[in-house]
């Protein structure tokens, strides 16, 4: 039986672990990263991974029809890689974008590449740093034949061969489903954060937040992987004094809110969760200063200066 082979481009936290999981599943992985030492290190850890010095080397090392999987940041890095790959791939080859891309861009890219006979598949990937051991949740968008050819790789990456992956629909649907998934994630995280903050503020009860998180993990309707992770870090530190109250946001949260507006579908929880991310980044600071000054203006209330 011929060994499965795939080209993996982008070996960051997700891409690197995905390459390792594929390799451990018996797939030959031709790995390319902008920093060659990253690919070389992975190749030293897994015998089924071959480090490549260039994208050209990775593509040339694959037998046709080729499967090339990109795990790069959305935007310019992915756009450049797709253009470079398109110049190297042949009709019948499959190009996969597995990063957090915008679904409308996936639709446009597929149309552009189809003129060259290159099949494009967008795959939303969830699993984070735990995916290597536990498997990934995979949402694929593309034509039946293209996703069918990609299925053996999805089965290796998934938690088990028959679960944890889905052919969601046509091109764009993989990234669309992942976009909504991340919007829901924003809302769930915000709800947990607010709930635990409310309990921490009730100081007279002396609540043990770690014990509560652990309690809710068992038979509670709010039990989840997010709660599992919360219970773990609260067990180590409930005060979080050393942590900066800054929370980054990805493009997916913004795209989800914009999609809700475009479709006219109410999505207040996801949208407000995104707004709270902005607030943690200092983007609410000027508005808060204006509020303080307005309150002083109409009511003569004191304004607190910096450092007070």
PAGU-73582 format. One record per residue (C-alpha): residue number from 0; x, y, z. Coordinates in steps of 0.02 Angstrom, whole numbers. Layout:
// residues N
<atom nr="NUM" xx="X" yy="Y" zz="Z"/>
...
END
This chain:
// residues 308
<atom nr="0" xx="0" yy="0" zz="0"/>
<atom nr="1" xx="67" yy="171" zz="-50"/>
<atom nr="2" xx="108" yy="283" zz="96"/>
<atom nr="3" xx="1" yy="439" zz="113"/>
<atom nr="4" xx="98" yy="599" zz="87"/>
<atom nr="5" xx="61" yy="782" zz="113"/>
<atom nr="6" xx="150" yy="948" zz="109"/>
<atom nr="7" xx="129" yy="1054" zz="265"/>
<atom nr="8" xx="170" yy="1240" zz="256"/>
<atom nr="9" xx="178" yy="1339" zz="418"/>
<atom nr="10" xx="242" yy="1247" zz="571"/>
<atom nr="11" xx="185" yy="1358" zz="715"/>
<atom nr="12" xx="95" yy="1292" zz="868"/>
<atom nr="13" xx="-48" yy="1220" zz="766"/>
<atom nr="14" xx="41" yy="1175" zz="605"/>
<atom nr="15" xx="189" yy="1095" zz="690"/>
<atom nr="16" xx="81" yy="984" zz="800"/>
<atom nr="17" xx="-30" yy="938" zz="653"/>
<atom nr="18" xx="124" yy="885" zz="555"/>
<atom nr="19" xx="177" yy="777" zz="702"/>
<atom nr="20" xx="5" yy="697" zz="720"/>
<atom nr="21" xx="1" yy="657" zz="535"/>
<atom nr="22" xx="176" yy="584" zz="544"/>
<atom nr="23" xx="131" yy="477" zz="694"/>
<atom nr="24" xx="-20" yy="416" zz="597"/>
<atom nr="25" xx="93" yy="348" zz="460"/>
<atom nr="26" xx="84" yy="495" zz="339"/>
<atom nr="27" xx="243" yy="557" zz="254"/>
<atom nr="28" xx="249" yy="745" zz="285"/>
<atom nr="29" xx="354" yy="864" zz="182"/>
<atom nr="30" xx="368" yy="1010" zz="301"/>
<atom nr="31" xx="411" yy="1188" zz="255"/>
<atom nr="32" xx="427" yy="1338" zz="369"/>
<atom nr="33" xx="501" yy="1510" zz="341"/>
<atom nr="34" xx="630" yy="1465" zz="474"/>
<atom nr="35" xx="710" yy="1303" zz="416"/>
<atom nr="36" xx="771" yy="1257" zz="590"/>
<atom nr="37" xx="589" yy="1234" zz="645"/>
<atom nr="38" xx="559" yy="1106" zz="507"/>
<atom nr="39" xx="726" yy="1025" zz="543"/>
<atom nr="40" xx="685" yy="1007" zz="727"/>
<atom nr="41" xx="519" yy="922" zz="687"/>
<atom nr="42" xx="605" yy="806" zz="566"/>
<atom nr="43" xx="725" yy="757" zz="704"/>
<atom nr="44" xx="577" yy="712" zz="815"/>
<atom nr="45" xx="473" yy="616" zz="688"/>
<atom nr="46" xx="549" yy="500" zz="556"/>
<atom nr="47" xx="400" yy="526" zz="440"/>
<atom nr="48" xx="433" yy="714" zz="428"/>
<atom nr="49" xx="553" yy="779" zz="295"/>
<atom nr="50" xx="614" yy="957" zz="318"/>
<atom nr="51" xx="612" yy="1062" zz="159"/>
<atom nr="52" xx="714" yy="1218" zz="126"/>
<atom nr="53" xx="583" yy="1294" zz="11"/>
<atom nr="54" xx="404" yy="1280" zz="-47"/>
<atom nr="55" xx="470" yy="1222" zz="-215"/>
<atom nr="56" xx="561" yy="1077" zz="-131"/>
<atom nr="57" xx="404" yy="1026" zz="-37"/>
<atom nr="58" xx="295" yy="1026" zz="-193"/>
<atom nr="59" xx="426" yy="936" zz="-298"/>
<atom nr="60" xx="440" yy="799" zz="-169"/>
<atom nr="61" xx="255" yy="755" zz="-178"/>
<atom nr="62" xx="183" yy="631" zz="-301"/>
<atom nr="63" xx="36" yy="689" zz="-406"/>
<atom nr="64" xx="-101" yy="724" zz="-368"/>
<atom nr="65" xx="-22" yy="827" zz="-231"/>
<atom nr="66" xx="-100" yy="885" zz="-68"/>
<atom nr="67" xx="-26" yy="1045" zz="2"/>
<atom nr="68" xx="-93" yy="1108" zz="169"/>
<atom nr="69" xx="-63" yy="1288" zz="227"/>
<atom nr="70" xx="-67" yy="1331" zz="413"/>
<atom nr="71" xx="-20" yy="1515" zz="406"/>
<atom nr="72" xx="-91" yy="1673" zz="483"/>
<atom nr="73" xx="-242" yy="1740" zz="390"/>
<atom nr="74" xx="-210" yy="1886" zz="276"/>
<atom nr="75" xx="-50" yy="1932" zz="185"/>
<atom nr="76" xx="51" yy="1778" zz="235"/>
<atom nr="77" xx="-83" yy="1659" zz="170"/>
<atom nr="78" xx="-115" yy="1763" zz="15"/>
<atom nr="79" xx="69" yy="1761" zz="-34"/>
<atom nr="80" xx="85" yy="1574" zz="-1"/>
<atom nr="81" xx="-68" yy="1536" zz="-108"/>
<atom nr="82" xx="2" yy="1636" zz="-254"/>
<atom nr="83" xx="170" yy="1548" zz="-237"/>
<atom nr="84" xx="88" yy="1377" zz="-224"/>
<atom nr="85" xx="-24" yy="1409" zz="-374"/>
<atom nr="86" xx="131" yy="1437" zz="-481"/>
<atom nr="87" xx="201" yy="1267" zz="-427"/>
<atom nr="88" xx="49" yy="1153" zz="-421"/>
<atom nr="89" xx="-28" yy="1060" zz="-568"/>
<atom nr="90" xx="-207" yy="1026" zz="-623"/>
<atom nr="91" xx="-287" yy="900" zz="-506"/>
<atom nr="92" xx="-182" yy="950" zz="-355"/>
<atom nr="93" xx="-268" yy="1003" zz="-194"/>
<atom nr="94" xx="-225" yy="1160" zz="-98"/>
<atom nr="95" xx="-293" yy="1171" zz="81"/>
<atom nr="96" xx="-307" yy="1326" zz="187"/>
<atom nr="97" xx="-322" yy="1265" zz="366"/>
<atom nr="98" xx="-294" yy="1430" zz="456"/>
<atom nr="99" xx="-427" yy="1550" zz="521"/>
<atom nr="100" xx="-468" yy="1622" zz="351"/>
<atom nr="101" xx="-619" yy="1726" zz="299"/>
<atom nr="102" xx="-746" yy="1619" zz="208"/>
<atom nr="103" xx="-779" yy="1748" zz="72"/>
<atom nr="104" xx="-594" yy="1749" zz="29"/>
<atom nr="105" xx="-598" yy="1558" zz="18"/>
<atom nr="106" xx="-740" yy="1567" zz="-110"/>
<atom nr="107" xx="-642" yy="1693" zz="-214"/>
<atom nr="108" xx="-481" yy="1593" zz="-204"/>
<atom nr="109" xx="-567" yy="1433" zz="-258"/>
<atom nr="110" xx="-638" yy="1519" zz="-412"/>
<atom nr="111" xx="-468" yy="1591" zz="-454"/>
<atom nr="112" xx="-377" yy="1425" zz="-435"/>
<atom nr="113" xx="-508" yy="1324" zz="-528"/>
<atom nr="114" xx="-452" yy="1411" zz="-687"/>
<atom nr="115" xx="-286" yy="1320" zz="-666"/>
<atom nr="116" xx="-371" yy="1157" zz="-622"/>
<atom nr="117" xx="-311" yy="1168" zz="-441"/>
<atom nr="118" xx="-439" yy="1109" zz="-313"/>
<atom nr="119" xx="-458" yy="1218" zz="-159"/>
<atom nr="120" xx="-522" yy="1159" zz="10"/>
<atom nr="121" xx="-548" yy="1270" zz="162"/>
<atom nr="122" xx="-536" yy="1179" zz="329"/>
<atom nr="123" xx="-579" yy="1257" zz="496"/>
<atom nr="124" xx="-470" yy="1179" zz="630"/>
<atom nr="125" xx="-504" yy="1179" zz="817"/>
<atom nr="126" xx="-405" yy="1092" zz="952"/>
<atom nr="127" xx="-269" yy="1213" zz="1001"/>
<atom nr="128" xx="-112" yy="1148" zz="1084"/>
<atom nr="129" xx="-203" yy="991" zz="1141"/>
<atom nr="130" xx="-239" yy="931" zz="965"/>
<atom nr="131" xx="-78" yy="832" zz="949"/>
<atom nr="132" xx="-132" yy="710" zz="1085"/>
<atom nr="133" xx="-321" yy="726" zz="1079"/>
<atom nr="134" xx="-352" yy="755" zz="894"/>
<atom nr="135" xx="-426" yy="903" zz="802"/>
<atom nr="136" xx="-603" yy="955" zz="759"/>
<atom nr="137" xx="-604" yy="984" zz="572"/>
<atom nr="138" xx="-733" yy="1074" zz="464"/>
<atom nr="139" xx="-700" yy="1054" zz="277"/>
<atom nr="140" xx="-775" yy="1152" zz="134"/>
<atom nr="141" xx="-752" yy="1101" zz="-47"/>
<atom nr="142" xx="-809" yy="994" zz="-191"/>
<atom nr="143" xx="-852" yy="813" zz="-151"/>
<atom nr="144" xx="-706" yy="740" zz="-248"/>
<atom nr="145" xx="-578" yy="857" zz="-170"/>
<atom nr="146" xx="-638" yy="828" zz="9"/>
<atom nr="147" xx="-648" yy="642" zz="-30"/>
<atom nr="148" xx="-464" yy="642" zz="-78"/>
<atom nr="149" xx="-425" yy="738" zz="81"/>
<atom nr="150" xx="-526" yy="622" zz="193"/>
<atom nr="151" xx="-383" yy="501" zz="238"/>
<atom nr="152" xx="-286" yy="648" zz="311"/>
<atom nr="153" xx="-438" yy="714" zz="404"/>
<atom nr="154" xx="-462" yy="544" zz="483"/>
<atom nr="155" xx="-284" yy="544" zz="549"/>
<atom nr="156" xx="-299" yy="720" zz="618"/>
<atom nr="157" xx="-468" yy="692" zz="699"/>
<atom nr="158" xx="-489" yy="615" zz="873"/>
<atom nr="159" xx="-546" yy="453" zz="791"/>
<atom nr="160" xx="-568" yy="407" zz="609"/>
<atom nr="161" xx="-758" yy="418" zz="605"/>
<atom nr="162" xx="-787" yy="568" zz="718"/>
<atom nr="163" xx="-722" yy="744" zz="742"/>
<atom nr="164" xx="-718" yy="791" zz="557"/>
<atom nr="165" xx="-854" yy="846" zz="436"/>
<atom nr="166" xx="-876" yy="890" zz="254"/>
<atom nr="167" xx="-977" yy="1045" zz="296"/>
<atom nr="168" xx="-1025" yy="1092" zz="118"/>
<atom nr="169" xx="-956" yy="1186" zz="-33"/>
<atom nr="170" xx="-802" yy="1294" zz="-35"/>
<atom nr="171" xx="-811" yy="1427" zz="101"/>
<atom nr="172" xx="-921" yy="1325" zz="217"/>
<atom nr="173" xx="-774" yy="1257" zz="317"/>
<atom nr="174" xx="-711" yy="1429" zz="364"/>
<atom nr="175" xx="-889" yy="1492" zz="388"/>
<atom nr="176" xx="-931" yy="1355" zz="514"/>
<atom nr="177" xx="-764" yy="1384" zz="604"/>
<atom nr="178" xx="-801" yy="1571" zz="608"/>
<atom nr="179" xx="-967" yy="1542" zz="696"/>
<atom nr="180" xx="-882" yy="1414" zz="809"/>
<atom nr="181" xx="-759" yy="1548" zz="865"/>
<atom nr="182" xx="-899" yy="1673" zz="892"/>
<atom nr="183" xx="-985" yy="1550" zz="1008"/>
<atom nr="184" xx="-818" yy="1522" zz="1094"/>
<atom nr="185" xx="-805" yy="1709" zz="1128"/>
<atom nr="186" xx="-977" yy="1708" zz="1209"/>
<atom nr="187" xx="-942" yy="1555" zz="1316"/>
<atom nr="188" xx="-776" yy="1622" zz="1376"/>
<atom nr="189" xx="-853" yy="1790" zz="1420"/>
<atom nr="190" xx="-994" yy="1708" zz="1518"/>
<atom nr="191" xx="-873" yy="1604" zz="1621"/>
<atom nr="192" xx="-761" yy="1755" zz="1650"/>
<atom nr="193" xx="-905" yy="1863" zz="1710"/>
<atom nr="194" xx="-976" yy="1727" zz="1822"/>
<atom nr="195" xx="-813" yy="1691" zz="1910"/>
<atom nr="196" xx="-776" yy="1878" zz="1927"/>
<atom nr="197" xx="-946" yy="1901" zz="2010"/>
<atom nr="198" xx="-911" yy="1761" zz="2134"/>
<atom nr="199" xx="-736" yy="1829" zz="2171"/>
<atom nr="200" xx="-809" yy="1999" zz="2209"/>
<atom nr="201" xx="-925" yy="1923" zz="2342"/>
<atom nr="202" xx="-781" yy="1924" zz="2465"/>
<atom nr="203" xx="-888" yy="1901" zz="2621"/>
<atom nr="204" xx="-930" yy="1724" zz="2565"/>
<atom nr="205" xx="-747" yy="1675" zz="2545"/>
<atom nr="206" xx="-791" yy="1567" zz="2395"/>
<atom nr="207" xx="-663" yy="1440" zz="2335"/>
<atom nr="208" xx="-669" yy="1470" zz="2147"/>
<atom nr="209" xx="-562" yy="1318" zz="2108"/>
<atom nr="210" xx="-679" yy="1206" zz="2206"/>
<atom nr="211" xx="-831" yy="1280" zz="2118"/>
<atom nr="212" xx="-754" yy="1256" zz="1947"/>
<atom nr="213" xx="-713" yy="1076" zz="1991"/>
<atom nr="214" xx="-890" yy="1049" zz="2057"/>
<atom nr="215" xx="-970" yy="1115" zz="1898"/>
<atom nr="216" xx="-866" yy="995" zz="1793"/>
<atom nr="217" xx="-973" yy="851" zz="1857"/>
<atom nr="218" xx="-1153" yy="834" zz="1794"/>
<atom nr="219" xx="-1180" yy="1023" zz="1780"/>
<atom nr="220" xx="-1262" yy="1089" zz="1622"/>
<atom nr="221" xx="-1116" yy="1211" zz="1602"/>
<atom nr="222" xx="-982" yy="1077" zz="1602"/>
<atom nr="223" xx="-864" yy="1096" zz="1454"/>
<atom nr="224" xx="-683" yy="1090" zz="1401"/>
<atom nr="225" xx="-670" yy="1276" zz="1437"/>
<atom nr="226" xx="-726" yy="1241" zz="1614"/>
<atom nr="227" xx="-599" yy="1099" zz="1627"/>
<atom nr="228" xx="-460" yy="1220" zz="1579"/>
<atom nr="229" xx="-527" yy="1352" zz="1699"/>
<atom nr="230" xx="-529" yy="1228" zz="1842"/>
<atom nr="231" xx="-349" yy="1182" zz="1807"/>
<atom nr="232" xx="-277" yy="1357" zz="1813"/>
<atom nr="233" xx="-386" yy="1411" zz="1960"/>
<atom nr="234" xx="-318" yy="1264" zz="2058"/>
<atom nr="235" xx="-145" yy="1337" zz="2036"/>
<atom nr="236" xx="-190" yy="1522" zz="2057"/>
<atom nr="237" xx="-358" yy="1602" zz="2098"/>
<atom nr="238" xx="-298" yy="1782" zz="2111"/>
<atom nr="239" xx="-213" yy="1797" zz="1940"/>
<atom nr="240" xx="-122" yy="1951" zz="2002"/>
<atom nr="241" xx="24" yy="1924" zz="1883"/>
<atom nr="242" xx="-89" yy="1918" zz="1729"/>
<atom nr="243" xx="-119" yy="2075" zz="1627"/>
<atom nr="244" xx="-305" yy="2108" zz="1594"/>
<atom nr="245" xx="-275" yy="2112" zz="1406"/>
<atom nr="246" xx="-366" yy="1991" zz="1291"/>
<atom nr="247" xx="-325" yy="1986" zz="1105"/>
<atom nr="248" xx="-458" yy="1956" zz="974"/>
<atom nr="249" xx="-443" yy="1860" zz="812"/>
<atom nr="250" xx="-520" yy="1904" zz="646"/>
<atom nr="251" xx="-648" yy="1767" zz="670"/>
<atom nr="252" xx="-739" yy="1858" zz="810"/>
<atom nr="253" xx="-752" yy="2016" zz="705"/>
<atom nr="254" xx="-809" yy="1920" zz="551"/>
<atom nr="255" xx="-945" yy="1834" zz="652"/>
<atom nr="256" xx="-1013" yy="2000" zz="715"/>
<atom nr="257" xx="-1008" yy="2073" zz="539"/>
<atom nr="258" xx="-1097" yy="1920" zz="470"/>
<atom nr="259" xx="-1237" yy="1941" zz="597"/>
<atom nr="260" xx="-1259" yy="2121" zz="540"/>
<atom nr="261" xx="-1256" yy="2073" zz="355"/>
<atom nr="262" xx="-1386" yy="1937" zz="379"/>
<atom nr="263" xx="-1491" yy="2036" zz="503"/>
<atom nr="264" xx="-1480" yy="1892" zz="627"/>
<atom nr="265" xx="-1474" yy="1945" zz="811"/>
<atom nr="266" xx="-1310" yy="1889" zz="891"/>
<atom nr="267" xx="-1295" yy="2001" zz="1045"/>
<atom nr="268" xx="-1195" yy="1882" zz="1154"/>
<atom nr="269" xx="-1059" yy="1851" zz="1025"/>
<atom nr="270" xx="-1053" yy="2034" zz="974"/>
<atom nr="271" xx="-1043" yy="2098" zz="1153"/>
<atom nr="272" xx="-909" yy="1971" zz="1194"/>
<atom nr="273" xx="-807" yy="2044" zz="1052"/>
<atom nr="274" xx="-837" yy="2220" zz="1118"/>
<atom nr="275" xx="-771" yy="2164" zz="1288"/>
<atom nr="276" xx="-612" yy="2103" zz="1204"/>
<atom nr="277" xx="-590" yy="2278" zz="1133"/>
<atom nr="278" xx="-619" yy="2353" zz="1306"/>
<atom nr="279" xx="-476" yy="2250" zz="1380"/>
<atom nr="280" xx="-359" yy="2318" zz="1247"/>
<atom nr="281" xx="-375" yy="2497" zz="1308"/>
<atom nr="282" xx="-496" yy="2545" zz="1170"/>
<atom nr="283" xx="-627" yy="2594" zz="1300"/>
<atom nr="284" xx="-508" yy="2707" zz="1396"/>
<atom nr="285" xx="-548" yy="2869" zz="1306"/>
<atom nr="286" xx="-735" yy="2838" zz="1315"/>
<atom nr="287" xx="-718" yy="2805" zz="1503"/>
<atom nr="288" xx="-623" yy="2969" zz="1523"/>
<atom nr="289" xx="-763" yy="3061" zz="1432"/>
<atom nr="290" xx="-892" yy="2980" zz="1544"/>
<atom nr="291" xx="-797" yy="3035" zz="1698"/>
<atom nr="292" xx="-787" yy="3214" zz="1634"/>
<atom nr="293" xx="-971" yy="3220" zz="1587"/>
<atom nr="294" xx="-1017" yy="3157" zz="1760"/>
<atom nr="295" xx="-911" yy="3295" zz="1834"/>
<atom nr="296" xx="-991" yy="3423" zz="1719"/>
<atom nr="297" xx="-1173" yy="3392" zz="1764"/>
<atom nr="298" xx="-1153" yy="3335" zz="1943"/>
<atom nr="299" xx="-991" yy="3406" zz="2006"/>
<atom nr="300" xx="-925" yy="3231" zz="2043"/>
<atom nr="301" xx="-739" yy="3210" zz="2074"/>
<atom nr="302" xx="-629" yy="3147" zz="1935"/>
<atom nr="303" xx="-496" yy="3021" zz="1981"/>
<atom nr="304" xx="-324" yy="3060" zz="1913"/>
<atom nr="305" xx="-194" yy="2935" zz="1855"/>
<atom nr="306" xx="-105" yy="2846" zz="1996"/>
<atom nr="307" xx="-238" yy="2888" zz="2125"/>
END
